[in-house]
Amino acid sequence: MPGILARLRAKGMRWSYVVTAALLGATVAGCGAGGPSSGAPANAGPPSVQASAALFAMLPPSIQNSKRINFGTDPTSGQPMGFYAQDGRTLTGVDPELAQVLAQVLGVTANLVPGQFNSLIPGIDSGRYDAGIAQIGDLKARQGQVDFVDYMKAGMALVVQKGNPKQITGVDGLCGHSVAVNTGTFEETTVNKQTKTCLSAGKPAITIQTFTTSASTQLALQSGRVDAVFADSGPMGYLVLNAPTQFEQVGTAQFIANVGIAVSKTNTRLRNALQAGLTQLISDGTYQSILAKWGQKDNGMSRVTINDASL
């Protein structure tokens, strides 16, 4: 699947966080990392948290009465962000688990309603959903339609074979090395600029191999066809989590933009309650534990913001 830049150019952009389940299954089996063949953590359920009466009081009366928040979500977000478990019915991943514990701390339940990504914001406008959670990029162009409770970061990460045999220090250390990227992405643009910098400094160029799927880039690294993969930080973190004896990340992820829970601009009570609930989950460590479970520590936020778009 295309990466972030391609989605930025397309109508209805989302962040592309898809790691092929078959690849992860093969990788885990090959390295003895353990866990189910889908690549999902063995304990797929979210943690339990204590409901807060004060947070419940912040919710709009309609949700206080129904005791339920209807979250529109997209089960094709992919591992590790949002996908169906092995039973083909249960939604799991970062977004479903965050939605469930967030509703729990607010004193209600989360009703996860599957839908196509492009239908989520219109569904909020029509009242079908109270909110949308599916790695929706908080973009200035979208803020005229909905408000965003920003809860994660989207970024780029550099991954190499375990032990870093080529001793790559970062993107600026790729001169003379080979790297796999997805076509039409921020990562491709970044390494194209970097190879020009290498040549200007009298260093050898970067050998850039482009692919159309995340699975292809990862297989290129696994087989030794390239020295590194530079791709979206979500699937890269998940790949390293599932195959720690085969891959490692070089440094920390490079930030691109925030993703947020989308809420109607007229529903400020729900927006503020979601912000307060997420703040509580950060304070008690629940938020961090969910992200760590899915290999997303680099994409975490220390503070929950509203409409904090950088693009």
N, C-alpha and C positions, 0 to 999 in steps of 0.2 A: 504494500500500500504506500502511496506517496507520503512524504513527510510534511513538516510544518509549512514550509514555504509554498508548496503546491496547494495546500489547503487555504493559505492566506489569499492566493490568487483566485480561488474558486468561490462561487456564490455559496453561502451556507457553510463557510469554513469551520472546521473543528480541528482539534489537535489530533494528529495521527499517532495513536499509541497501540499498534498491533504487533504482537509477536506471534509467529505461527506456532500453534500448539504442537504440530507434528515435529517441528524442529526442537522445541523445548523438550518434548518427550524423548526424542532420540538423544539429545545432549545429556539429559539427566541420567538416562539409562547407561550411556557410555561412560560417564564419569563416576557413577556410583554415589551421586549426591543425595539420593533418596527422594521420597515424595511421590505423589501420584503421577501417572504418565502424562496428564494434561499440563504438567508444569505448575499447577496451583499448589499453594501451601497445604500441608496435610490437614491442618486445622482451619477449615474454610469459613467457620462462623465468626461473626464479629464479637468483640468483648462485651461484657455487660457493664452498664453504668447506672448511677443513681439519678433518678428524676429530681428536678429542681422545681419546687413550687413557685419560686420567684421567676424563673424562666418561663414556666407555663403561663403565668399571669401576663407575660409580654405578648403572647400569641393573640391573633385576631379572634373575636368571639366565635366565628364559624368553625375554626379549627379547634378551639377549646370545646365546643359542643360535639364535634364529630370525633375528637380524640385521634385525628389522623391527618397526616400531611401527604398529599398526592404528589409524588415526585415523578415527573416524566424523565425517562432515561433511555439510552440506546444500547441494547445488548450487543451491538456490533462494534462498540468501542474497542473491544479486544483485550486480551491479557496484557497487562494486569489490571487495567482500569475498569472494565465492565464487560462481563461475558456470562454465558450460561455454564453452570457447573455440569458435571458428567451426567446428571440426570436429565439434562436438556430443558429443565424448567426453572431451576433455582438461579436467580441472578446473584453473582458474586463478583469480587474484585474491590478495588479501592473505593470507587464511587458508591456502589450499593452498601458496603460496610459503613462508610462515613455517613450516608443517609440514615441508616438504621440506628447508629449510636447517637447521631444528632437528634433524631426524633425522640429517642429514649430519654436523653438528658432534658429535653423540653417537656417530657411527661406525656408524650403521645406515641403513636406508632407510625412507621413509614410504609406507605403503600407505593411500591415501585411499579410504575406503569410503563411497559416497553413501548417504544415508538421509534419511528425514523428520526434521525438527527434533525433534518430540516423541518420537521413538524413540531419540535419542542417549543420554540419561542411562539409560533402561532397558537399552539395549544395552551400556553400560559395566558396569552391575550384573550382567548375564548373562554377561559375558566376551566378547561379540561384538567389542567395541572395547576397545583399551587406553586410549584417551582420546578426547575429543570436542572438535573445534575448528570452530565455526560461529557466531561472535559470540554466544556464550552469556553472558547477563548473570549476573555473580556477585552473586546475591541471598542474603540471610541465610536465606530460606525454602528455598533449594536446598542449603545447606551441610550439611543433615542427610543428604543423599543422596550427594553427591560433594564432593571438594575442588576448589578452583579455583587454577590458576596464572595470575594476572592479568597480561595482556600488552598490553592496549590500554584506552583510555578511550572512553566514549560521551558525546557532547555535542550541543550545539546551535550552529548557525552562521548568521550573517546575511550574505546575499549580495545584491549590487546590480548594476546594469549597469556595464560598464567605464567608469571615470572618475568613478563615483559622482556623477552629474549632480545629484542632490538633496542632496548633501553630508550624508548620514546618518552620524552618528558612532557609533551603536550602538543597542541596543534602547531605552535611555533617551533616545535622540534621535529616536524614531519619532513623537513627537507631531505631529499634522497630516499625517502621511504614510500611505500605503496599504501593507499588507503581506499576503503570502500565507502561509498556514500549512495544515498538514494537520489534519483534524478529529480531536479526541480525543487530542491530543498534549501533551507538556510545553510545546511551543512555543506552542500555542494558549492554554494556561493562563497562560503568562508574559506574552504580549502583552495578554491581557484584564486582567491585574493592572496592566500598565504604562499602559494607556489610562485606568484609574481614577486612577492617579498623575498623569497629564497633566491630567485635569480638575480634580483637587484643587489643582493648582498654577496653575490659571487658563489652561492651555494647551489647544489644540484636541485632540480625541480622535484616536486611531488608527483608520483605516478598515481593518477586518480582513476579509479574504476567505478563506473556508475551502474546502478541496478534499479529495477523498478519495484522491488519488494524488500522488506526488512529481512525476510528469511534468506534471500540471496546474498545480502551483505554479510550476514552472520556465517553462512556456509563458506563464503570466500575466506573469512578469517579462520574458521575452524579447520579448513583444508590447507591453510598456509599460502593461499594465492595472494593474500594481502597481509601487510604487517599490522593493520589496525582497521577498525570500523569507527566512523564518526556519524552518529545518528541521534535520533530523539532520545532524551534522557530517560523517559518512562520505560520503553522496552529494553534499553540497554541496562538499566538498573535491575530489571527483572531477569534478564539473561544471566547477569553475573550472580544474582541470588540463586538461580537454579543450577548453575554450573560453575561453582566457585573453584573447582580444581582445573578448569579449562580456560577461564577468562577472568580478567580483572580490569577495573576502570582506572584510567590515568587521571589523577587529580579529581576535581569536583566539576559538576555540570556547569555549563555556561548558560546564564539566564537569557531567555528571549521575552517572555510575557507571562501574565497571570491567566489562570482559568478560574471561573467562578460559578456559583449556583445562581441561576437566572430566576428573577422574581419580578412580578408585575410592578411597574412604577407606581401604581396606586396602592400597593400592598406594603406600605412602609413598616407596619407592625410586624409582619412576617419577616421581612428583610432584616429588621433590627434584632428580632428574636433569633434568627439563624446566625447572625454575627455573634450575638452573646453566647449562644450555645456552642459554637465552634471555639470561641475564646475559652470557655470552660473546659472543653475537651483538650485544648492545648495546655491549659494550666494543670490539668490532672494527669497528663501524659498519654491519654487514650489515643489522641490524634497521632502522636508520634509512633505509638505501637502499631497502629494500622499501617502507616506508611512504611515502617521498617519491615513489617510482615510481607509486604509486596515489593520490597526492594526500591522504595521511593523516598528514602531519607533526604536525598539531595533536592528533591522537589517540594519539600515541606516549607511552611511559612511560620514565622515566629509571631506574627500579628495578622489578624483578620481584617481586611480592608473592604471598603465599598467603592466600586467603580474606579479601581486603581489601574486603568489601562495605560500601557506604555506604547501601544500601536494604534 
